[in-house]
C-alpha cells in the first residue's frame, strides 16, 4: 500500500451513496427495480420532471433511511427538509435534484470499523435524496460519438452517508466501506450490489505537511468498486505528496479515476454549496417524524455484524477469522447458526458440540462456499440446506467416515440440485443424508475390504512388523494405504478394525 511520504499526512472523508431497497421510487410509484430493464421503461411525469407533476414521498424509503441512521448512532431530527439542488446536466430532467441540505434526516453519528485496534469514524450526516438518470455513450454509423439518456434511475431513492475526515489511508477506507456495506445488508436497507449501481462512493482527500493544518481538498467522483476506491486513494496520496515535494500548487477540484491508466484525471473545479443554490422544495412539506416511530424502529434493529461476530466467538468457541468470514453476510450467518443448532453430540464418547460446530464451519466455508463461488451463486441459492449439512457432519462423526464424503456428496448435490436437500426438518434431513452417504459408495463391508487389507500388509511389511512389535503409530501407514486404494471411500473405522484382526491384535 502506498502511503504519504514521511512528513506528509493524508486526511480522507467519504461520501457513500446507497440505493434503498424499496419497490418504488422516492417520489412516484414507478418501479425501483430498473437494472437490466429497457431504457426509459420505468418512468412517469414525476420522475422525468414534467410541468405540473407533484412528488409524493415514499414512506418505506423514510423508514429504511431511519434504520440506517439509528444503526450508525446518528442524532435523528424530528423535522427535516427537502431542498432543490440546482444544476444542469443531461441526465437530470428537472435541472435540479431533490435532496436535503440545511436540515438533513440525521447528523453526528459514529461508526466503528474492525481492525487492530478498532477505530471509530465520525458520521457528519445522513440524508435522503433521489438519483439522477444515466448517460449511454456510444458510437454512430460514421464513428461519431454521441450520448443517449436513460431516465430509469431518475428518482431512485438514495441515502448519502458523509463521514468526517477521520480516515488516514486506503486500507482504513476499505475496512470502513466493507463494514458499512455489511451493516446495510444486515439491516435490509439495501442490497448494496455495486455492479447494479446500488452503492457508489466519492472520496474527499487532502495531504498536508502538518496535522494542525489540512491540505487542499480534492474530490474523486463516482467510484463504483472497493478496489477502485483503494487504488484511487493510493494514487492521489502519492500525486499530492509529489506536488508538495516539488512546491507545486494543489488545486481544489473534482477528479475522476481512470482505472485503465491507474491515475486520477481532472474533471472540473470544485463546486461549493452556494453554486447549487439550495432552497426548500415548495412541493414537499417538511418531513415530520413521530418520536414513538423513531423508538419503534430503533427497537426493531437486528443484531449487526460486529456484535454477531463477537457472539459467535463466545457462544460457539470460533476463532476470530472464522467468525469474521461467517458474518460477512446475514444469510451466511443465519445458515451457520441454523446448522449449528442441530449439532448435538450423538453419543457419550462423541466429540463435544464445539468440535462438531468447528467441523460444520470448515465444511461450510471450505467446501460449500467454494462450490457456490465456482458456480457464481450466493448462499441463498445453495442446493444444500443447513440441516442437511449438519446431518452429514453428525453421520460422518458417528460412523467415523472420511472427510472426503462431505466433498463427494456436495459435488453430487450441485449436479442434481434436488429440493430434498433443503428440508428444514432435522429428522427428514438425517434420513436424506443417510441415503446420500449410501449412494456415494462408502465401502464398509468386509468382503470388499479384505483383499485390500492383504495387499496393504504385503506392500507395507515393515509397518506390519513394527505394529506387531508394539509401535501403535505404525497402523496409520497401513490405514492410509487402504484408503488410497479406495480413493478415500473406505470406512476408516472398519479398515482399522480389519487390520487389527489381520495382525492378531483387537
C-alpha positions as CSV (number, residue, x, y, z in Angstrom):
1,X,0.0,0.0,0.0
2,X,1.3,3.5,-0.9
3,X,1.2,5.9,1.9
4,X,2.2,9.6,2.1
5,X,5.9,10.0,2.5
6,X,7.3,10.9,5.9
7,X,6.2,14.4,6.8
8,X,3.1,14.3,4.6
9,X,-0.2,13.3,6.3
10,X,-3.3,12.2,4.3
11,X,-6.8,13.1,5.5
12,X,-9.8,11.3,4.0
13,X,-13.5,11.6,4.2
14,X,-16.0,9.5,2.2
15,X,-19.5,10.3,0.8
16,X,-21.3,7.0,0.3
17,X,-24.5,6.8,-1.8
18,X,-26.6,3.8,-1.1
19,X,-29.8,2.8,-3.0
20,X,-32.6,1.9,-0.7
21,X,-34.3,-1.5,-1.1
22,X,-37.8,-0.1,-1.9
23,X,-40.2,-1.4,-4.6
24,X,-40.9,2.1,-5.9
25,X,-39.0,5.3,-6.4
26,X,-38.7,8.1,-3.9
27,X,-41.4,10.4,-5.1
28,X,-43.5,8.3,-7.5
29,X,-44.9,4.8,-8.0
30,X,-42.5,3.8,-10.8
31,X,-40.6,0.5,-10.1
32,X,-37.2,1.0,-8.5
33,X,-36.0,-2.3,-9.9
34,X,-34.6,-0.9,-13.2
35,X,-31.3,-2.7,-13.6
36,X,-31.2,-4.5,-16.9
37,X,-34.6,-3.1,-17.9
38,X,-35.0,-1.5,-21.4
39,X,-34.1,2.3,-21.4
40,X,-36.8,4.6,-20.3
41,X,-39.2,1.8,-19.5
42,X,-39.8,2.8,-15.8
43,X,-40.6,6.5,-16.0
44,X,-43.5,8.8,-15.4
45,X,-44.2,12.6,-15.4
46,X,-42.9,12.9,-11.8
47,X,-39.5,11.3,-12.2
48,X,-38.9,12.9,-15.6
49,X,-39.8,16.4,-14.2
50,X,-42.8,17.2,-16.4
51,X,-44.5,20.6,-15.7
52,X,-47.2,20.3,-13.1
53,X,-46.2,16.9,-11.8
54,X,-46.1,16.7,-8.0
55,X,-43.8,14.5,-5.9
56,X,-45.2,12.3,-3.1
57,X,-42.7,11.0,-0.5
58,X,-42.2,7.2,-0.2
59,X,-42.8,6.3,3.4
60,X,-40.9,3.0,3.0
61,X,-37.8,4.9,1.9
62,X,-38.0,7.1,5.0
63,X,-38.2,4.0,7.3
64,X,-35.2,2.4,5.7
65,X,-33.2,5.6,5.9
66,X,-34.2,5.9,9.6
67,X,-32.9,2.3,10.3
68,X,-29.6,3.2,8.7
69,X,-29.3,6.4,10.8
70,X,-30.1,4.7,14.1
71,X,-27.6,1.9,13.4
72,X,-24.9,4.5,12.7
73,X,-25.8,6.1,16.1
74,X,-26.9,9.3,14.4
75,X,-29.0,12.0,16.1
76,X,-32.2,11.8,14.2
77,X,-34.0,15.2,13.6
78,X,-37.8,15.1,14.3
79,X,-38.1,17.6,11.4
80,X,-36.1,17.5,8.2
81,X,-36.5,19.5,4.9
82,X,-36.1,18.5,1.3
83,X,-34.3,21.1,-0.9
84,X,-33.7,21.6,-4.6
85,X,-30.1,21.3,-5.6
86,X,-29.9,23.2,-8.9
87,X,-27.6,22.2,-11.7
88,X,-27.9,21.4,-15.3
89,X,-26.9,18.0,-16.6
90,X,-28.5,16.0,-19.4
91,X,-29.5,13.1,-17.1
92,X,-31.2,15.4,-14.6
93,X,-34.5,16.1,-16.3
94,X,-35.8,18.7,-13.8
95,X,-32.4,20.6,-13.8
96,X,-32.5,20.1,-10.1
97,X,-32.1,17.2,-7.7
98,X,-34.3,16.8,-4.7
99,X,-32.0,16.3,-1.7
100,X,-31.6,17.5,1.9
101,X,-29.1,20.2,2.8
102,X,-29.5,22.5,5.8
103,X,-31.9,20.2,7.6
104,X,-30.9,16.6,6.9
105,X,-32.6,13.5,8.4
106,X,-29.7,12.8,10.8
107,X,-26.3,14.0,11.9
108,X,-23.4,13.4,14.3
109,X,-23.2,9.6,14.2
110,X,-20.4,7.2,15.0
111,X,-19.3,4.0,13.2
112,X,-16.7,1.6,14.4
113,X,-14.6,-0.3,11.9
114,X,-12.8,-3.6,12.7
115,X,-9.0,-3.8,12.9
116,X,-6.2,-4.0,15.4
117,X,-7.2,-1.8,17.1
118,X,-10.7,-0.9,16.1
119,X,-11.3,2.7,15.0
120,X,-14.3,5.0,15.4
121,X,-15.2,7.1,12.4
122,X,-17.5,10.1,13.0
123,X,-20.5,10.4,10.7
124,X,-21.2,14.0,9.7
125,X,-24.7,13.5,8.2
126,X,-27.1,11.0,6.6
127,X,-29.8,12.4,4.3
128,X,-32.3,11.3,1.7
129,X,-32.1,12.2,-2.0
130,X,-33.2,11.0,-5.4
131,X,-30.8,9.6,-8.0
132,X,-30.3,11.1,-11.5
133,X,-30.6,9.3,-14.8
134,X,-27.8,7.7,-16.8
135,X,-26.0,8.7,-19.9
136,X,-25.3,6.0,-22.5
137,X,-22.3,6.8,-24.6
138,X,-22.0,5.1,-28.0
139,X,-20.6,5.4,-31.5
140,X,-22.7,6.2,-34.5
141,X,-22.5,4.8,-38.0
142,X,-19.9,7.3,-39.1
143,X,-17.8,6.7,-36.0
144,X,-19.2,9.9,-34.4
145,X,-19.6,9.7,-30.6
146,X,-23.0,10.6,-29.2
147,X,-24.9,10.1,-26.0
148,X,-28.4,8.9,-25.2
149,X,-30.2,9.4,-21.9
150,X,-31.9,6.7,-19.9
151,X,-34.2,8.2,-17.2
152,X,-34.9,4.8,-15.5
153,X,-32.7,5.7,-12.5
154,X,-34.2,9.2,-12.1
155,X,-36.0,9.3,-8.8
156,X,-34.4,6.1,-7.4
157,X,-34.2,6.5,-3.5
158,X,-30.8,7.0,-2.1
159,X,-29.2,7.8,1.3
160,X,-26.0,9.7,1.4
161,X,-23.7,9.0,4.3
162,X,-21.0,11.6,4.8
163,X,-18.1,10.9,7.1
164,X,-15.8,13.3,8.9
165,X,-12.2,13.3,7.6
166,X,-11.1,10.7,10.1
167,X,-9.6,8.1,7.7
168,X,-5.9,8.2,7.1
169,X,-5.3,5.6,4.3
170,X,-6.6,3.4,1.6
171,X,-6.8,0.3,3.9
172,X,-8.9,2.1,6.5
173,X,-11.2,3.4,3.8
174,X,-11.6,-0.2,2.5
175,X,-12.4,-1.5,6.0
176,X,-14.9,1.3,6.6
177,X,-16.8,0.6,3.3
178,X,-16.8,-3.1,3.9
179,X,-18.2,-2.8,7.4
180,X,-20.8,-0.2,6.2
181,X,-21.9,-2.4,3.3
182,X,-22.3,-5.4,5.5
183,X,-24.3,-3.4,8.1
184,X,-26.7,-2.1,5.4
185,X,-27.3,-5.6,4.1
186,X,-28.0,-6.9,7.7
187,X,-30.4,-4.0,8.2
188,X,-32.0,-4.9,4.8
189,X,-31.7,-1.2,4.0
190,X,-30.0,-2.1,0.7
191,X,-28.7,-5.0,-1.3
192,X,-25.6,-2.9,-2.0
193,X,-24.9,-4.6,-5.3
194,X,-22.2,-2.4,-6.7
195,X,-22.5,-3.9,-10.2
196,X,-26.0,-2.6,-10.3
197,X,-25.1,0.8,-9.0
198,X,-26.6,0.3,-5.6
199,X,-23.5,1.6,-3.8
200,X,-21.2,4.4,-5.0
201,X,-18.6,6.4,-3.3
202,X,-16.9,9.8,-3.6
203,X,-13.6,10.4,-1.9
204,X,-12.5,13.7,-0.3
205,X,-8.8,13.7,0.2
206,X,-6.0,16.1,1.1
207,X,-2.4,15.7,2.0
208,X,-0.7,18.2,4.4
209,X,2.7,18.7,6.0
210,X,1.3,19.2,9.5
211,X,-1.6,17.6,11.4
212,X,-2.5,21.1,12.6
213,X,-3.4,22.3,9.1
214,X,-5.4,20.4,6.5
215,X,-4.2,20.5,2.9
216,X,-6.3,21.4,-0.2
217,X,-9.2,19.1,-0.6
218,X,-9.6,17.1,-3.9
219,X,-12.8,15.1,-4.6
220,X,-12.7,11.9,-6.6
221,X,-16.1,11.1,-8.0
222,X,-18.3,8.0,-8.6
223,X,-16.0,5.2,-7.6
224,X,-18.1,2.0,-8.2
225,X,-15.9,-0.7,-6.6
226,X,-13.9,-1.0,-3.4
227,X,-10.8,-1.8,-5.5
228,X,-11.3,1.5,-7.3
229,X,-11.6,3.3,-4.0
230,X,-8.3,1.8,-2.7
231,X,-6.4,2.3,-5.9
232,X,-7.6,5.9,-6.4
233,X,-6.7,6.9,-2.8
234,X,-3.3,5.3,-3.1
235,X,-2.6,7.2,-6.3
236,X,-4.0,10.5,-5.1
237,X,-1.9,10.4,-1.9
238,X,1.2,9.8,-4.0
239,X,0.3,12.5,-6.5
240,X,-0.3,15.2,-3.9
241,X,2.8,14.2,-1.9
242,X,4.9,14.6,-5.0
243,X,3.4,18.0,-5.7
244,X,4.2,19.2,-2.2
245,X,7.7,17.9,-2.5
246,X,8.3,19.9,-5.7
247,X,6.5,23.0,-4.4
248,X,3.6,22.8,-6.9
249,X,0.2,24.2,-6.0
250,X,-2.6,21.7,-5.4
251,X,-5.9,22.9,-6.8
252,X,-9.3,22.3,-5.2
253,X,-11.1,20.3,-7.9
254,X,-13.1,17.3,-8.8
255,X,-11.2,14.4,-10.4
256,X,-12.2,11.1,-12.0
257,X,-10.5,7.7,-11.6
258,X,-9.0,6.2,-14.7
259,X,-8.8,2.5,-13.8
260,X,-7.1,1.6,-17.1
261,X,-4.4,4.2,-16.7
262,X,-4.2,3.8,-12.9
263,X,-4.5,7.6,-12.2
264,X,-6.9,10.4,-11.4
265,X,-7.8,12.9,-14.0
266,X,-9.1,16.5,-13.6
267,X,-12.8,16.8,-14.3
268,X,-13.8,20.3,-13.2
269,X,-13.1,22.9,-10.5
270,X,-14.7,22.0,-7.2
271,X,-18.2,23.5,-6.7
272,X,-19.2,25.0,-3.3
273,X,-22.7,24.7,-1.8
274,X,-23.7,28.2,-2.9
275,X,-23.1,27.1,-6.6
276,X,-26.1,24.8,-6.3
277,X,-28.5,27.5,-5.0
278,X,-30.2,25.2,-2.5
279,X,-33.6,26.2,-1.4
280,X,-36.5,24.3,0.3
281,X,-38.6,22.4,-2.3
282,X,-42.0,24.2,-2.4
283,X,-43.8,20.9,-3.5
284,X,-42.7,18.9,-0.4
285,X,-43.7,19.7,3.1
286,X,-41.1,19.2,5.9
287,X,-40.7,15.6,6.9
288,X,-42.1,15.2,10.5
289,X,-41.1,12.0,12.4
290,X,-43.1,10.9,15.5
291,X,-40.7,10.2,18.4
292,X,-42.6,7.0,19.0
293,X,-41.9,5.9,15.5
294,X,-38.2,6.6,15.9
295,X,-38.1,4.4,19.0
296,X,-40.2,1.7,17.3
297,X,-37.7,1.5,14.5
298,X,-34.8,1.5,17.0
299,X,-36.2,-1.4,18.9
300,X,-36.6,-3.4,15.7
301,X,-33.0,-3.2,14.6
302,X,-31.3,-6.6,14.1
303,X,-28.0,-7.7,15.5
304,X,-25.3,-6.1,13.5
305,X,-22.2,-7.9,12.0
306,X,-19.7,-6.8,14.7
307,X,-21.9,-7.7,17.6
308,X,-22.8,-11.0,15.9
309,X,-19.2,-11.9,15.2
310,X,-18.3,-11.4,18.9
311,X,-21.3,-13.5,20.0
312,X,-20.4,-16.4,17.6
313,X,-16.8,-16.4,19.0
314,X,-18.2,-16.7,22.6
315,X,-21.1,-19.0,22.0
316,X,-19.6,-21.4,19.5
317,X,-15.9,-21.0,20.5
318,X,-14.9,-19.9,17.0
319,X,-11.7,-18.2,16.2
320,X,-11.9,-14.5,15.2
321,X,-11.1,-15.2,11.5
322,X,-13.8,-18.0,11.4
323,X,-16.4,-15.7,12.9
324,X,-15.4,-12.9,10.6
325,X,-16.0,-15.0,7.5
326,X,-19.3,-16.4,8.8
327,X,-20.7,-13.0,9.5
328,X,-19.8,-11.4,6.2
329,X,-23.5,-11.5,5.2
330,X,-26.6,-12.1,7.2
331,X,-27.8,-15.1,5.1
332,X,-24.5,-16.8,5.6
333,X,-24.5,-16.2,9.4
334,X,-28.2,-17.4,9.5
335,X,-27.2,-20.6,7.6
336,X,-24.4,-21.3,10.0
337,X,-26.5,-20.8,13.2
338,X,-29.4,-22.9,11.8
339,X,-27.0,-25.8,11.2
340,X,-25.1,-25.3,14.5
341,X,-28.4,-25.6,16.5
342,X,-28.8,-29.2,15.2
343,X,-25.3,-30.4,16.0
344,X,-26.0,-32.3,19.2
345,X,-23.4,-34.9,20.3
346,X,-24.7,-38.3,19.1
347,X,-23.2,-40.4,21.8
348,X,-21.3,-40.1,25.2
349,X,-18.0,-40.7,23.5
350,X,-18.7,-38.4,20.5
351,X,-16.9,-35.1,20.1
352,X,-18.4,-32.2,22.1
353,X,-20.6,-29.6,20.5
354,X,-17.8,-27.1,19.8
355,X,-15.9,-29.8,17.8
356,X,-18.9,-30.6,15.7
357,X,-19.6,-26.9,15.1
358,X,-15.9,-26.5,14.0
359,X,-16.3,-29.4,11.6
360,X,-19.6,-27.8,10.3
361,X,-17.9,-24.4,9.9
362,X,-15.0,-25.9,8.0
363,X,-17.3,-27.8,5.6
364,X,-19.4,-24.7,5.1
365,X,-16.5,-22.4,4.4
366,X,-14.1,-24.6,2.6
367,X,-16.5,-27.0,0.7
368,X,-19.9,-25.4,0.3
369,X,-18.9,-21.8,-0.2
370,X,-16.1,-23.0,-2.6
371,X,-18.8,-24.7,-4.7
372,X,-21.1,-21.7,-4.6
373,X,-18.3,-19.4,-5.7
374,X,-17.4,-21.7,-8.5
375,X,-21.0,-21.6,-9.7
376,X,-21.3,-17.8,-9.1
377,X,-24.0,-18.4,-6.6
378,X,-24.8,-16.8,-3.2
379,X,-25.6,-18.9,-0.1
380,X,-29.3,-18.1,-0.6
381,X,-29.2,-20.2,-3.8
382,X,-27.4,-23.2,-2.2
383,X,-29.0,-26.5,-3.2
384,X,-27.9,-27.8,0.2
385,X,-29.6,-26.6,3.3
386,X,-28.0,-26.1,6.8
387,X,-30.0,-29.1,8.3
388,X,-28.8,-31.5,5.6
389,X,-25.1,-30.3,6.0
390,X,-25.5,-30.7,9.8
391,X,-26.9,-34.2,9.4
392,X,-23.9,-35.1,7.2
393,X,-21.5,-33.9,9.9
394,X,-23.2,-35.9,12.6
395,X,-23.3,-39.1,10.5
396,X,-19.7,-38.7,9.4
397,X,-18.7,-38.4,13.1
398,X,-20.9,-41.3,14.3
399,X,-19.7,-43.7,11.7
400,X,-16.1,-42.4,11.5
401,X,-16.4,-41.8,7.8
402,X,-13.7,-40.0,5.8
403,X,-13.9,-36.2,5.4
404,X,-14.0,-36.7,1.7
405,X,-17.5,-38.0,2.0
406,X,-18.7,-34.4,2.5
407,X,-17.0,-33.1,-0.6
408,X,-18.3,-36.0,-2.7
409,X,-21.9,-35.5,-1.6
410,X,-21.7,-31.7,-2.2
411,X,-20.3,-32.4,-5.6
412,X,-23.2,-34.7,-6.5
413,X,-25.8,-32.3,-4.9
414,X,-24.7,-29.4,-7.0
415,X,-25.1,-31.6,-10.1
416,X,-28.6,-32.7,-9.2
417,X,-29.9,-29.7,-7.3
418,X,-32.6,-31.7,-5.6
419,X,-35.0,-29.7,-3.4
420,X,-35.0,-32.6,-0.9
421,X,-31.6,-31.3,0.4
422,X,-33.4,-28.1,1.6
423,X,-35.6,-29.9,4.1
424,X,-35.8,-27.9,7.4
425,X,-36.9,-30.9,9.5
426,X,-33.8,-32.4,11.1
427,X,-35.2,-36.0,11.1
428,X,-36.0,-35.8,7.4
429,X,-32.7,-34.2,6.7
430,X,-30.9,-37.1,8.5
431,X,-32.8,-39.8,6.5
432,X,-31.9,-38.0,3.3
433,X,-28.2,-37.7,4.4
434,X,-28.1,-41.4,5.1
435,X,-29.4,-42.2,1.7
436,X,-26.8,-40.0,0.0
437,X,-24.0,-41.5,2.1
438,X,-25.1,-44.9,0.8
439,X,-25.3,-43.7,-2.8
440,X,-21.8,-42.2,-2.9
441,X,-20.3,-45.7,-2.3
442,X,-18.7,-45.8,1.1
443,X,-17.0,-49.2,1.4
444,X,-17.7,-50.8,4.8
445,X,-18.3,-54.5,4.1
446,X,-15.5,-57.0,4.9
447,X,-15.7,-58.9,1.6
448,X,-14.7,-55.8,-0.3
449,X,-12.1,-54.6,2.1
450,X,-10.3,-57.9,3.0
451,X,-8.4,-58.3,-0.3
452,X,-7.2,-54.6,0.0
453,X,-6.1,-55.3,3.6
454,X,-4.0,-58.2,2.5
455,X,-2.4,-56.2,-0.3
456,X,-1.6,-53.4,2.1
457,X,0.1,-55.7,4.5
458,X,2.1,-57.3,1.7
459,X,3.2,-53.8,0.4
460,X,4.0,-52.4,3.9
461,X,5.7,-55.4,5.5
462,X,7.9,-53.3,7.8
463,X,4.9,-51.2,9.1
464,X,3.1,-54.5,9.9
465,X,6.1,-55.8,11.8
466,X,6.5,-52.5,13.7
467,X,2.9,-52.7,14.8
468,X,3.2,-56.3,16.0
469,X,6.3,-55.1,17.9
470,X,4.1,-52.6,19.8
471,X,4.5,-49.5,17.7
472,X,0.9,-48.4,17.6
473,X,1.5,-45.4,15.3
474,X,2.6,-47.8,12.6
475,X,-1.0,-48.7,12.0
476,X,-1.7,-45.3,10.4
477,X,0.5,-46.1,7.5
478,X,-1.4,-49.3,6.8
479,X,-4.8,-47.5,7.1
480,X,-3.5,-44.8,4.8
481,X,-2.5,-47.4,2.2
482,X,-6.0,-48.9,2.2
483,X,-7.7,-45.5,2.0
484,X,-5.5,-44.6,-1.0
485,X,-6.5,-47.8,-2.8
486,X,-10.2,-47.0,-2.3
487,X,-9.8,-43.3,-3.3
488,X,-10.8,-42.3,0.2
489,X,-14.1,-44.2,0.1
490,X,-13.3,-46.9,2.6
491,X,-14.8,-46.6,6.1
492,X,-11.6,-45.9,8.2
493,X,-13.1,-47.3,11.3
494,X,-13.8,-50.6,9.5
495,X,-10.3,-50.6,7.9
496,X,-8.8,-50.1,11.4
497,X,-10.7,-53.0,12.8
498,X,-9.9,-55.4,10.0
499,X,-6.2,-54.5,10.1
500,X,-6.0,-55.2,13.8
501,X,-7.7,-58.6,13.3
502,X,-5.3,-59.5,10.4
503,X,-2.4,-58.5,12.6
504,X,-3.6,-60.5,15.5
505,X,-4.5,-57.5,17.7
506,X,-8.0,-56.4,18.6
